[in-house]
Structure formats: C-alpha cells, structure tokens
Amino acid sequence: MHTIRLKISDKVYDKLIWLLSKFNKDEIEIVSDTENYTETKEYLENELNEILNGKASFHTLEEFDKNIEDTIRADETQI
C-alpha cells in the first residue's frame, strides 16, 4: 500500500473526501494529517517490534506508582 500527502483547496476538500469514502477500507484509508505523523508511526512500529521480539520491559502498576511517588518527592525537595 502507498501513502501520499496532498494539499487540497477548501473548495474541493469535501468533494474529494466524498469520493474517497466510496472506496472500501481495504482499498483506501484516510490517514489524518499531523506534522509528526511519520515520526510517531516509526516510533510506534519500533516499540511494537521490541514487544514482539521480547526485548521490551514491562512494569506493574505498583512499580509505576512507586516511580511516580519517587519523582514527586525528588521534585518537592527542589522547590
């Protein structure tokens, strides 16, 4: 599948979206335009690959809470 980016005039935007909506989702997917879409996609693909390859580390909710509390305590002492 290919991805293209277009700059579209406000005059024809609605018509183009209407036309694209006539295709099946397997044929055309409308991807929202964000400035950092490509970077975000690459980051998420890398994260997914780490999970699938068993290289990702996971934390329990208790570990997360402890890390947050430690960070807050450290920041409080700096104030």
SULPE-V697892 format. One record per residue. N is the residue number from 0. RES is the residue in three letters. SS is DSSP state (H for helix, E for strand, L for the rest). PHI is phi in whole degrees, 0 to 359 (999 if undefined). D_FIRST is the distance of its C-alpha to the first C-alpha in whole Angstrom. Layout:
# SULPE-V697892
[[N,RES,SS,PHI,D_FIRST] [N,RES,SS,PHI,D_FIRST]]
This chain:
# SULPE-V697892
[[0,MET,L,999,0] [1,HIS,L,254,4] [2,THR,L,237,7] [3,ILE,L,232,10] [4,ARG,L,244,14] [5,LEU,L,231,16] [6,LYS,L,258,20] [7,ILE,L,238,21] [8,SER,L,297,25] [9,ASP,H,301,27] [10,LYS,H,295,28] [11,VAL,H,250,25] [12,TYR,H,305,23] [13,ASP,H,300,24] [14,LYS,H,293,23] [15,LEU,H,294,19] [16,ILE,H,298,19] [17,TRP,H,300,21] [18,LEU,H,298,19] [19,LEU,H,296,15] [20,SER,H,291,17] [21,LYS,L,283,18] [22,PHE,L,274,14] [23,ASN,L,291,14] [24,LYS,L,298,12] [25,ASP,L,286,10] [26,GLU,L,266,9] [27,ILE,L,219,9] [28,GLU,L,240,10] [29,ILE,L,275,12] [30,VAL,L,257,13] [31,SER,L,295,16] [32,ASP,L,268,17] [33,THR,L,229,19] [34,GLU,L,299,21] [35,ASN,L,247,20] [36,TYR,H,304,17] [37,THR,H,297,15] [38,GLU,H,296,18] [39,THR,H,296,19] [40,LYS,H,299,15] [41,GLU,H,297,16] [42,TYR,H,300,20] [43,LEU,H,294,19] [44,GLU,H,297,16] [45,ASN,H,295,19] [46,GLU,H,297,22] [47,LEU,H,297,20] [48,ASN,H,298,20] [49,GLU,H,298,24] [50,ILE,H,296,24] [51,LEU,H,294,23] [52,ASN,L,271,25] [53,GLY,L,76,28] [54,LYS,L,262,28] [55,ALA,L,279,28] [56,SER,L,251,32] [57,PHE,L,241,32] [58,HIS,L,234,35] [59,THR,L,282,38] [60,LEU,H,297,38] [61,GLU,H,295,42] [62,GLU,H,296,41] [63,PHE,H,299,39] [64,ASP,H,301,42] [65,LYS,H,297,44] [66,ASN,H,298,42] [67,ILE,H,296,42] [68,GLU,H,299,45] [69,ASP,H,298,46] [70,THR,H,295,44] [71,ILE,H,296,46] [72,ARG,H,299,49] [73,ALA,H,296,48] [74,ASP,H,289,47] [75,GLU,H,295,50] [76,THR,H,288,53] [77,GLN,H,276,51] [78,ILE,L,281,52]]
